[in-house]
Amino acid sequence: MAVIHVVATGPQALIEDLGRPGHLAIGVAPSGAIDAPSLRLANRVVGNPEDAAGLEVVLGGLVLQADSPIVVMVAGAPAPVTIDRRAVPFGEPVTVAPGSRLALGRPPAALRSYVAIRGGIDVPAVLGSRSTDTSSGLGPTPLQAGDQLPVGPAPDQPVTHADHLPVPGGPVQVVAHLGPRDDLLTNEAKDQLAQSVWRVSSHTDRIGVRLEGPPLDLTHTGELPSSPIIAGAIQVPPSGQPIIFLNDHPTTGGYPIVACIRTEDLAHLGQARPGDVVRISLRDNPI
């Protein structure tokens, strides 16, 4: 079995697959890759099943060393990729020779890059997933220098190339459907939610994207009975600054959920950096 040695991690590097959905009833969030389409694409290119475990890397800085030949594909945030300090194409499958080092630089746009290794990262699954949940601590621990990552056997599918490589970045436009507690927003606050230019706060992580803009006024300011939360839910806490929950979200909360963004917008939102612009289009019809 091939082993990859972690030399450096950058701000954050996690093992993620497509998550562990279906466990909210026992208090377990789905977790998984924030930009799932990018992980799916990288896995397909190296011949893996789409749900194979890869690496989610925030703002580059990852350095890996192989002890045997490995095939790697990087997608998502367009980080500069080098092997032994020589530039190689981003978004293309590359072979890393034994003893060589693959490094990701800081991407000029977007937040999270995804590294798929042919064979997948073969760590033990927890509740059917190899994903790291940064909120509950389920799954593998965040990567640290010195870690050794086992690689699974090579799949039957051949290595291919991406026909189309989406490169995230820039302003984010999401569509949100109102409810269930949009009745607690004042009419002015509903207009503000839809018409304001929101910016991503520096206090943003895999739990949720915190937005900065005009505070939203609520008709009820006290804490509510806890209610379920799903990825994409827009919560308005007492500060009036909305939070849009991502994959490692809590399962319940006591502040009003006033809307929920479409599932297909989550990946784009999860690639937004602090300071990036987010605009929200509201719809009255349910999801």
Phi and psi restraints in degrees (value plus and minus 20) as a CYANA .aco file:
   2 ALA   PHI     -88.9   -48.9
   2 ALA   PSI     129.0   169.0
   3 VAL   PHI    -149.7  -109.7
   3 VAL   PSI     116.1   156.1
   4 ILE   PHI    -127.9   -87.9
   4 ILE   PSI     111.8   151.8
   5 HIS   PHI    -117.8   -77.8
   5 HIS   PSI     109.9   149.9
   6 VAL   PHI    -107.1   -67.1
   6 VAL   PSI      95.5   135.5
   7 VAL   PHI    -111.8   -71.8
   7 VAL   PSI     -59.7   -19.7
   8 ALA   PHI    -173.9  -133.9
   8 ALA   PSI     136.4   176.4
   9 THR   PHI    -138.8   -98.8
   9 THR   PSI     -37.0     3.0
  10 GLY   PHI      51.2    91.2
  10 GLY   PSI    -183.6  -143.6
  11 PRO   PHI     -78.4   -38.4
  11 PRO   PSI     -60.3   -20.3
  12 GLN   PHI    -182.8  -142.8
  12 GLN   PSI     114.3   154.3
  13 ALA   PHI    -158.9  -118.9
  13 ALA   PSI     107.5   147.5
  14 LEU   PHI    -150.3  -110.3
  14 LEU   PSI     131.0   171.0
  15 ILE   PHI    -105.2   -65.2
  15 ILE   PSI     105.2   145.2
  16 GLU   PHI    -161.1  -121.1
  16 GLU   PSI     120.9   160.9
  17 ASP   PHI    -137.0   -97.0
  17 ASP   PSI    -165.4  -125.4
  18 LEU   PHI    -110.7   -70.7
  18 LEU   PSI      -9.8    30.2
  19 GLY   PHI      76.3   116.3
  19 GLY   PSI    -197.6  -157.6
  20 ARG   PHI    -144.8  -104.8
  20 ARG   PSI      47.8    87.8
  21 PRO   PHI     -87.1   -47.1
  21 PRO   PSI     140.5   180.5
  22 GLY   PHI      74.4   114.4
  22 GLY   PSI     -11.6    28.4
  23 HIS   PHI    -139.8   -99.8
  23 HIS   PSI      -4.2    35.8
  24 LEU   PHI     -80.4   -40.4
  24 LEU   PSI     -50.0   -10.0
  25 ALA   PHI     -83.8   -43.8
  25 ALA   PSI     -44.6    -4.6
  26 ILE   PHI    -126.8   -86.8
  26 ILE   PSI      -2.6    37.4
  27 GLY   PHI      62.3   102.3
  27 GLY   PSI       3.0    43.0
  28 VAL   PHI    -133.4   -93.4
  28 VAL   PSI     100.0   140.0
  29 ALA   PHI     -93.2   -53.2
  29 ALA   PSI     141.3   181.3
  30 PRO   PHI     -89.4   -49.4
  30 PRO   PSI     -50.6   -10.6
  31 SER   PHI      33.9    73.9
  31 SER   PSI    -168.1  -128.1
  32 GLY   PHI      67.3   107.3
  32 GLY   PSI     152.1   192.1
  33 ALA   PHI     -77.2   -37.2
  33 ALA   PSI     111.0   151.0
  34 ILE   PHI     -85.1   -45.1
  34 ILE   PSI     -65.2   -25.2
  35 ASP   PHI    -121.0   -81.0
  35 ASP   PSI      56.3    96.3
  36 ALA   PHI     -79.4   -39.4
  36 ALA   PSI     -59.3   -19.3
  37 PRO   PHI     -77.9   -37.9
  37 PRO   PSI     -55.3   -15.3
  38 SER   PHI     -89.6   -49.6
  38 SER   PSI     -60.7   -20.7
  39 LEU   PHI     -86.3   -46.3
  39 LEU   PSI     -62.3   -22.3
  40 ARG   PHI     -77.4   -37.4
  40 ARG   PSI     -66.5   -26.5
  41 LEU   PHI     -81.8   -41.8
  41 LEU   PSI     -68.4   -28.4
  42 ALA   PHI     -80.2   -40.2
  42 ALA   PSI     -60.8   -20.8
  43 ASN   PHI     -84.6   -44.6
  43 ASN   PSI     -63.3   -23.3
  44 ARG   PHI     -79.6   -39.6
  44 ARG   PSI     -61.8   -21.8
  45 VAL   PHI     -82.8   -42.8
  45 VAL   PSI     -60.0   -20.0
  46 VAL   PHI    -106.9   -66.9
  46 VAL   PSI     -15.3    24.7
  47 GLY   PHI      68.5   108.5
  47 GLY   PSI     -14.2    25.8
  48 ASN   PHI     -99.7   -59.7
  48 ASN   PSI     139.0   179.0
  49 PRO   PHI     -78.6   -38.6
  49 PRO   PSI     129.1   169.1
  50 GLU   PHI     -80.5   -40.5
  50 GLU   PSI     -45.6    -5.6
  51 ASP   PHI    -114.6   -74.6
  51 ASP   PSI      -7.0    33.0
  52 ALA   PHI     -84.8   -44.8
  52 ALA   PSI     129.4   169.4
  53 ALA   PHI     -96.2   -56.2
  53 ALA   PSI     111.8   151.8
  54 GLY   PHI    -148.6  -108.6
  54 GLY   PSI    -179.3  -139.3
  55 LEU   PHI    -138.9   -98.9
  55 LEU   PSI     112.9   152.9
  56 GLU   PHI    -123.8   -83.8
  56 GLU   PSI     100.6   140.6
  57 VAL   PHI    -141.3  -101.3
  57 VAL   PSI     102.4   142.4
  58 VAL   PHI    -112.7   -72.7
  58 VAL   PSI      97.9   137.9
  59 LEU   PHI      37.7    77.7
  59 LEU   PSI      15.3    55.3
  60 GLY   PHI      49.1    89.1
  60 GLY   PSI    -181.7  -141.7
  61 GLY   PHI      71.7   111.7
  61 GLY   PSI     -25.7    14.3
  62 LEU   PHI     -96.7   -56.7
  62 LEU   PSI     115.9   155.9
  63 VAL   PHI    -151.9  -111.9
  63 VAL   PSI     105.2   145.2
  64 LEU   PHI    -142.6  -102.6
  64 LEU   PSI     126.9   166.9
  65 GLN   PHI    -146.0  -106.0
  65 GLN   PSI     112.4   152.4
  66 ALA   PHI    -116.1   -76.1
  66 ALA   PSI     126.9   166.9
  67 ASP   PHI    -120.1   -80.1
  67 ASP   PSI     -25.4    14.6
  68 SER   PHI    -173.7  -133.7
  68 SER   PSI     146.3   186.3
  69 PRO   PHI     -80.2   -40.2
  69 PRO   PSI     113.4   153.4
  70 ILE   PHI    -152.3  -112.3
  70 ILE   PSI     131.1   171.1
  71 VAL   PHI    -128.3   -88.3
  71 VAL   PSI     110.1   150.1
  72 VAL   PHI    -150.3  -110.3
  72 VAL   PSI     125.3   165.3
  73 MET   PHI    -154.4  -114.4
  73 MET   PSI     114.4   154.4
  74 VAL   PHI    -134.2   -94.2
  74 VAL   PSI     108.5   148.5
  75 ALA   PHI    -153.3  -113.3
  75 ALA   PSI    -197.5  -157.5
  76 GLY   PHI      65.3   105.3
  76 GLY   PSI    -156.6  -116.6
  77 ALA   PHI     -77.8   -37.8
  77 ALA   PSI     109.2   149.2
  78 PRO   PHI     -96.5   -56.5
  78 PRO   PSI      51.0    91.0
  79 ALA   PHI     -91.8   -51.8
  79 ALA   PSI     119.4   159.4
  80 PRO   PHI     -81.5   -41.5
  80 PRO   PSI     114.3   154.3
  81 VAL   PHI    -136.0   -96.0
  81 VAL   PSI     111.8   151.8
  82 THR   PHI    -150.7  -110.7
  82 THR   PSI     131.7   171.7
  83 ILE   PHI    -142.0  -102.0
  83 ILE   PSI      98.3   138.3
  84 ASP   PHI      31.3    71.3
  84 ASP   PSI      22.9    62.9
  85 ARG   PHI      51.3    91.3
  85 ARG   PSI     -11.6    28.4
  86 ARG   PHI    -122.2   -82.2
  86 ARG   PSI     109.4   149.4
  87 ALA   PHI     -85.4   -45.4
  87 ALA   PSI     117.6   157.6
  88 VAL   PHI    -147.2  -107.2
  88 VAL   PSI     140.0   180.0
  89 PRO   PHI     -86.6   -46.6
  89 PRO   PSI     113.9   153.9
  90 PHE   PHI     -92.2   -52.2
  90 PHE   PSI     121.5   161.5
  91 GLY   PHI      59.2    99.2
  91 GLY   PSI      -8.3    31.7
  92 GLU   PHI    -143.6  -103.6
  92 GLU   PSI     126.3   166.3
  93 PRO   PHI     -88.5   -48.5
  93 PRO   PSI     114.7   154.7
  94 VAL   PHI    -151.9  -111.9
  94 VAL   PSI     131.0   171.0
  95 THR   PHI    -121.8   -81.8
  95 THR   PSI     110.4   150.4
  96 VAL   PHI    -125.0   -85.0
  96 VAL   PSI      99.8   139.8
  97 ALA   PHI     -96.6   -56.6
  97 ALA   PSI     138.3   178.3
  98 PRO   PHI     -75.1   -35.1
  98 PRO   PSI     112.0   152.0
  99 GLY   PHI      65.7   105.7
  99 GLY   PSI     -33.0     7.0
 100 SER   PHI    -101.8   -61.8
 100 SER   PSI     140.5   180.5
 101 ARG   PHI    -138.6   -98.6
 101 ARG   PSI     108.6   148.6
 102 LEU   PHI    -117.8   -77.8
 102 LEU   PSI     110.5   150.5
 103 ALA   PHI    -151.6  -111.6
 103 ALA   PSI     123.3   163.3
 104 LEU   PHI    -130.8   -90.8
 104 LEU   PSI     105.9   145.9
 105 GLY   PHI    -104.7   -64.7
 105 GLY   PSI    -194.9  -154.9
 106 ARG   PHI     -99.5   -59.5
 106 ARG   PSI     104.1   144.1
 107 PRO   PHI     -89.4   -49.4
 107 PRO   PSI     125.8   165.8
 108 PRO   PHI     -93.4   -53.4
 108 PRO   PSI     -37.2     2.8
 109 ALA   PHI    -168.7  -128.7
 109 ALA   PSI     140.0   180.0
 110 ALA   PHI      47.6    87.6
 110 ALA   PSI    -198.1  -158.1
 111 LEU   PHI    -142.5  -102.5
 111 LEU   PSI     -62.3   -22.3
 112 ARG   PHI    -139.5   -99.5
 112 ARG   PSI     104.3   144.3
 113 SER   PHI    -121.9   -81.9
 113 SER   PSI     133.4   173.4
 114 TYR   PHI    -143.8  -103.8
 114 TYR   PSI     107.7   147.7
 115 VAL   PHI    -130.7   -90.7
 115 VAL   PSI      95.3   135.3
 116 ALA   PHI    -124.0   -84.0
 116 ALA   PSI     112.8   152.8
 117 ILE   PHI    -132.1   -92.1
 117 ILE   PSI     110.4   150.4
 118 ARG   PHI     -77.1   -37.1
 118 ARG   PSI     102.3   142.3
 119 GLY   PHI      85.1   125.1
 119 GLY   PSI     -40.5    -0.5
 120 GLY   PHI      57.0    97.0
 120 GLY   PSI     140.3   180.3
 121 ILE   PHI    -101.1   -61.1
 121 ILE   PSI      97.7   137.7
 122 ASP   PHI    -120.4   -80.4
 122 ASP   PSI      42.3    82.3
 123 VAL   PHI    -115.6   -75.6
 123 VAL   PSI     142.7   182.7
 124 PRO   PHI     -81.7   -41.7
 124 PRO   PSI     122.1   162.1
 125 ALA   PHI    -105.2   -65.2
 125 ALA   PSI     126.8   166.8
 126 VAL   PHI    -141.7  -101.7
 126 VAL   PSI      99.9   139.9
 127 LEU   PHI      33.4    73.4
 127 LEU   PSI      20.9    60.9
 128 GLY   PHI      61.7   101.7
 128 GLY   PSI     -12.5    27.5
 129 SER   PHI    -160.3  -120.3
 129 SER   PSI     128.0   168.0
 130 ARG   PHI    -118.2   -78.2
 130 ARG   PSI      -4.7    35.3
 131 SER   PHI     -98.5   -58.5
 131 SER   PSI     123.9   163.9
 132 THR   PHI    -103.3   -63.3
 132 THR   PSI     106.7   146.7
 133 ASP   PHI    -124.2   -84.2
 133 ASP   PSI      87.0   127.0
 134 THR   PHI     -91.5   -51.5
 134 THR   PSI     -36.2     3.8
 135 SER   PHI    -104.8   -64.8
 135 SER   PSI     -71.6   -31.6
 136 SER   PHI    -111.0   -71.0
 136 SER   PSI     -39.5     0.5
 137 GLY   PHI      66.5   106.5
 137 GLY   PSI     -16.4    23.6
 138 LEU   PHI     -87.1   -47.1
 138 LEU   PSI     130.9   170.9
 139 GLY   PHI      63.4   103.4
 139 GLY   PSI    -189.8  -149.8
 140 PRO   PHI     -82.1   -42.1
 140 PRO   PSI     130.1   170.1
 141 THR   PHI     -94.5   -54.5
 141 THR   PSI     134.2   174.2
 142 PRO   PHI     -72.8   -32.8
 142 PRO   PSI     123.3   163.3
 143 LEU   PHI     -84.7   -44.7
 143 LEU   PSI     126.3   166.3
 144 GLN   PHI    -153.0  -113.0
 144 GLN   PSI     134.6   174.6
 145 ALA   PHI     -77.4   -37.4
 145 ALA   PSI     114.6   154.6
 146 GLY   PHI      81.2   121.2
 146 GLY   PSI     -34.0     6.0
 147 ASP   PHI     -86.1   -46.1
 147 ASP   PSI     131.8   171.8
 148 GLN   PHI    -140.5  -100.5
 148 GLN   PSI     106.4   146.4
 149 LEU   PHI    -129.0   -89.0
 149 LEU   PSI      97.2   137.2
 150 PRO   PHI     -94.1   -54.1
 150 PRO   PSI     121.2   161.2
 151 VAL   PHI    -128.4   -88.4
 151 VAL   PSI     114.9   154.9
 152 GLY   PHI     -92.4   -52.4
 152 GLY   PSI     153.0   193.0
 153 PRO   PHI     -85.0   -45.0
 153 PRO   PSI     131.2   171.2
 154 ALA   PHI     -82.2   -42.2
 154 ALA   PSI     116.1   156.1
 155 PRO   PHI     -93.7   -53.7
 155 PRO   PSI     149.0   189.0
 156 ASP   PHI     -94.6   -54.6
 156 ASP   PSI     -46.9    -6.9
 157 GLN   PHI     -92.4   -52.4
 157 GLN   PSI     124.7   164.7
 158 PRO   PHI     -97.3   -57.3
 158 PRO   PSI     144.8   184.8
 159 VAL   PHI     -94.5   -54.5
 159 VAL   PSI     117.2   157.2
 160 THR   PHI    -147.0  -107.0
 160 THR   PSI    -181.0  -141.0
 161 HIS   PHI    -152.7  -112.7
 161 HIS   PSI     133.3   173.3
 162 ALA   PHI     -98.6   -58.6
 162 ALA   PSI     104.7   144.7
 163 ASP   PHI     -89.1   -49.1
 163 ASP   PSI     -55.1   -15.1
 164 HIS   PHI    -162.4  -122.4
 164 HIS   PSI     106.2   146.2
 165 LEU   PHI    -135.4   -95.4
 165 LEU   PSI      75.9   115.9
 166 PRO   PHI     -84.0   -44.0
 166 PRO   PSI     114.4   154.4
 167 VAL   PHI    -135.5   -95.5
 167 VAL   PSI      88.5   128.5
 168 PRO   PHI     -91.4   -51.4
 168 PRO   PSI     144.1   184.1
 169 GLY   PHI     119.3   159.3
 169 GLY   PSI     141.6   181.6
 170 GLY   PHI      70.6   110.6
 170 GLY   PSI    -196.6  -156.6
 171 PRO   PHI     -78.3   -38.3
 171 PRO   PSI     127.6   167.6
 172 VAL   PHI    -132.0   -92.0
 172 VAL   PSI     107.1   147.1
 173 GLN   PHI    -133.4   -93.4
 173 GLN   PSI     101.7   141.7
 174 VAL   PHI    -142.4  -102.4
 174 VAL   PSI     133.4   173.4
 175 VAL   PHI    -126.5   -86.5
 175 VAL   PSI     108.2   148.2
 176 ALA   PHI    -141.9  -101.9
 176 ALA   PSI     120.5   160.5
 177 HIS   PHI    -121.8   -81.8
 177 HIS   PSI     110.0   150.0
 178 LEU   PHI     -86.6   -46.6
 178 LEU   PSI     129.4   169.4
 179 GLY   PHI     100.5   140.5
 179 GLY   PSI     143.7   183.7
 180 PRO   PHI    -105.7   -65.7
 180 PRO   PSI     -35.1     4.9
 181 ARG   PHI    -134.3   -94.3
 181 ARG   PSI      17.6    57.6
 182 ASP   PHI     -86.7   -46.7
 182 ASP   PSI     -35.4     4.6
 183 ASP   PHI     -84.6   -44.6
 183 ASP   PSI     -37.0     3.0
 184 LEU   PHI    -107.3   -67.3
 184 LEU   PSI     -26.4    13.6
 185 LEU   PHI    -104.8   -64.8
 185 LEU   PSI     117.4   157.4
 186 THR   PHI     -88.7   -48.7
 186 THR   PSI     140.8   180.8
 187 ASN   PHI     -79.6   -39.6
 187 ASN   PSI     -57.5   -17.5
 188 GLU   PHI     -84.8   -44.8
 188 GLU   PSI     -59.3   -19.3
 189 ALA   PHI     -85.9   -45.9
 189 ALA   PSI     -57.2   -17.2
 190 LYS   PHI     -81.8   -41.8
 190 LYS   PSI     -62.0   -22.0
 191 ASP   PHI     -83.7   -43.7
 191 ASP   PSI     -61.5   -21.5
 192 GLN   PHI     -83.3   -43.3
 192 GLN   PSI     -60.4   -20.4
 193 LEU   PHI     -79.9   -39.9
 193 LEU   PSI     -59.2   -19.2
 194 ALA   PHI    -107.3   -67.3
 194 ALA   PSI     -47.3    -7.3
 195 GLN   PHI    -124.2   -84.2
 195 GLN   PSI     -34.0     6.0
 196 SER   PHI     -98.7   -58.7
 196 SER   PSI     133.8   173.8
 197 VAL   PHI    -112.7   -72.7
 197 VAL   PSI      85.6   125.6
 198 TRP   PHI    -109.4   -69.4
 198 TRP   PSI     128.3   168.3
 199 ARG   PHI    -142.3  -102.3
 199 ARG   PSI     123.6   163.6
 200 VAL   PHI     -91.5   -51.5
 200 VAL   PSI     109.3   149.3
 201 SER   PHI     -95.3   -55.3
 201 SER   PSI     138.0   178.0
 202 SER   PHI     -89.9   -49.9
 202 SER   PSI     -37.5     2.5
 203 HIS   PHI    -110.3   -70.3
 203 HIS   PSI      41.8    81.8
 204 THR   PHI    -146.6  -106.6
 204 THR   PSI     118.7   158.7
 205 ASP   PHI    -173.0  -133.0
 205 ASP   PSI    -183.1  -143.1
 206 ARG   PHI     -92.0   -52.0
 206 ARG   PSI     -35.0     5.0
 207 ILE   PHI     -95.6   -55.6
 207 ILE   PSI     -64.0   -24.0
 208 GLY   PHI    -190.6  -150.6
 208 GLY   PSI     138.3   178.3
 209 VAL   PHI    -116.4   -76.4
 209 VAL   PSI      95.0   135.0
 210 ARG   PHI    -112.8   -72.8
 210 ARG   PSI     110.7   150.7
 211 LEU   PHI    -126.4   -86.4
 211 LEU   PSI     128.6   168.6
 212 GLU   PHI    -137.9   -97.9
 212 GLU   PSI     112.7   152.7
 213 GLY   PHI     157.0   197.0
 213 GLY   PSI    -181.7  -141.7
 214 PRO   PHI     -84.8   -44.8
 214 PRO   PSI     109.2   149.2
 215 PRO   PHI     -79.0   -39.0
 215 PRO   PSI     117.3   157.3
 216 LEU   PHI    -108.6   -68.6
 216 LEU   PSI     109.3   149.3
 217 ASP   PHI    -105.7   -65.7
 217 ASP   PSI     118.2   158.2
 218 LEU   PHI    -132.6   -92.6
 218 LEU   PSI     130.1   170.1
 219 THR   PHI    -100.5   -60.5
 219 THR   PSI     -33.3     6.7
 220 HIS   PHI    -151.6  -111.6
 220 HIS   PSI     102.1   142.1
 221 THR   PHI    -125.7   -85.7
 221 THR   PSI     -28.4    11.6
 222 GLY   PHI    -102.6   -62.6
 222 GLY   PSI     149.9   189.9
 223 GLU   PHI     -92.9   -52.9
 223 GLU   PSI     121.4   161.4
 224 LEU   PHI    -118.2   -78.2
 224 LEU   PSI     143.7   183.7
 225 PRO   PHI     -78.3   -38.3
 225 PRO   PSI     123.1   163.1
 226 SER   PHI     -79.0   -39.0
 226 SER   PSI     119.4   159.4
 227 SER   PHI    -156.0  -116.0
 227 SER   PSI     140.6   180.6
 228 PRO   PHI     -84.5   -44.5
 228 PRO   PSI     131.0   171.0
 229 ILE   PHI    -146.0  -106.0
 229 ILE   PSI     121.8   161.8
 230 ILE   PHI    -146.1  -106.1
 230 ILE   PSI     143.8   183.8
 231 ALA   PHI     -80.9   -40.9
 231 ALA   PSI     114.3   154.3
 232 GLY   PHI      78.5   118.5
 232 GLY   PSI     -33.7     6.3
 233 ALA   PHI     -84.9   -44.9
 233 ALA   PSI     117.9   157.9
 234 ILE   PHI    -123.3   -83.3
 234 ILE   PSI      93.7   133.7
 235 GLN   PHI    -125.4   -85.4
 235 GLN   PSI     122.6   162.6
 236 VAL   PHI    -134.8   -94.8
 236 VAL   PSI      84.1   124.1
 237 PRO   PHI     -99.5   -59.5
 237 PRO   PSI     159.2   199.2
 238 PRO   PHI     -77.5   -37.5
 238 PRO   PSI     -46.6    -6.6
 239 SER   PHI     -86.3   -46.3
 239 SER   PSI     -38.9     1.1
 240 GLY   PHI      60.6   100.6
 240 GLY   PSI     -20.5    19.5
 241 GLN   PHI    -113.1   -73.1
 241 GLN   PSI      95.8   135.8
 242 PRO   PHI     -85.9   -45.9
 242 PRO   PSI     130.5   170.5
 243 ILE   PHI    -141.7  -101.7
 243 ILE   PSI     109.7   149.7
 244 ILE   PHI    -126.3   -86.3
 244 ILE   PSI      96.4   136.4
 245 PHE   PHI     -95.6   -55.6
 245 PHE   PSI     122.8   162.8
 246 LEU   PHI    -132.0   -92.0
 246 LEU   PSI    -179.4  -139.4
 247 ASN   PHI     -84.9   -44.9
 247 ASN   PSI     -50.5   -10.5
 248 ASP   PHI    -116.9   -76.9
 248 ASP   PSI       8.2    48.2
 249 HIS   PHI     -83.9   -43.9
 249 HIS   PSI     136.7   176.7
 250 PRO   PHI     -86.3   -46.3
 250 PRO   PSI     141.9   181.9
 251 THR   PHI    -108.2   -68.2
 251 THR   PSI     -42.1    -2.1
 252 THR   PHI    -160.7  -120.7
 252 THR   PSI     143.0   183.0
 253 GLY   PHI    -180.5  -140.5
 253 GLY   PSI     140.3   180.3
 254 GLY   PHI    -126.1   -86.1
 254 GLY   PSI     -12.2    27.8
 255 TYR   PHI    -129.8   -89.8
 255 TYR   PSI     135.2   175.2
 256 PRO   PHI     -86.6   -46.6
 256 PRO   PSI     113.7   153.7
 257 ILE   PHI    -112.6   -72.6
 257 ILE   PSI      93.7   133.7
 258 VAL   PHI    -121.3   -81.3
 258 VAL   PSI     -34.2     5.8
 259 ALA   PHI    -187.4  -147.4
 259 ALA   PSI     152.8   192.8
 260 CYS   PHI    -165.7  -125.7
 260 CYS   PSI     111.7   151.7
 261 ILE   PHI    -102.4   -62.4
 261 ILE   PSI     139.4   179.4
 262 ARG   PHI     -85.2   -45.2
 262 ARG   PSI     126.0   166.0
 263 THR   PHI     -76.1   -36.1
 263 THR   PSI     -60.3   -20.3
 264 GLU   PHI     -88.1   -48.1
 264 GLU   PSI     -32.4     7.6
 265 ASP   PHI    -111.9   -71.9
 265 ASP   PSI     -30.1     9.9
 266 LEU   PHI     -83.0   -43.0
 266 LEU   PSI     -62.6   -22.6
 267 ALA   PHI     -82.1   -42.1
 267 ALA   PSI     -64.7   -24.7
 268 HIS   PHI     -83.3   -43.3
 268 HIS   PSI     -64.4   -24.4
 269 LEU   PHI     -81.9   -41.9
 269 LEU   PSI     -61.7   -21.7
 270 GLY   PHI     -87.3   -47.3
 270 GLY   PSI     -32.5     7.5
 271 GLN   PHI    -113.2   -73.2
 271 GLN   PSI     -21.7    18.3
 272 ALA   PHI     -94.7   -54.7
 272 ALA   PSI     114.4   154.4
 273 ARG   PHI    -109.6   -69.6
 273 ARG   PSI     139.3   179.3
 274 PRO   PHI     -72.5   -32.5
 274 PRO   PSI     111.3   151.3
 275 GLY   PHI      75.8   115.8
 275 GLY   PSI     -37.7     2.3
 276 ASP   PHI     -88.1   -48.1
 276 ASP   PSI     132.5   172.5
 277 VAL   PHI    -106.5   -66.5
 277 VAL   PSI     116.7   156.7
 278 VAL   PHI    -146.3  -106.3
 278 VAL   PSI     110.3   150.3
 279 ARG   PHI    -137.7   -97.7
 279 ARG   PSI     121.8   161.8
 280 ILE   PHI    -139.1   -99.1
 280 ILE   PSI     102.4   142.4
 281 SER   PHI    -119.6   -79.6
 281 SER   PSI     107.6   147.6
 282 LEU   PHI    -117.8   -77.8
 282 LEU   PSI     123.1   163.1
 283 ARG   PHI    -147.9  -107.9
 283 ARG   PSI     124.2   164.2
 284 ASP   PHI    -105.0   -65.0
 284 ASP   PSI     -46.2    -6.2
 285 ASN   PHI     -95.2   -55.2
 285 ASN   PSI     129.3   169.3
 286 PRO   PHI     -89.1   -49.1
 286 PRO   PSI     141.4   181.4
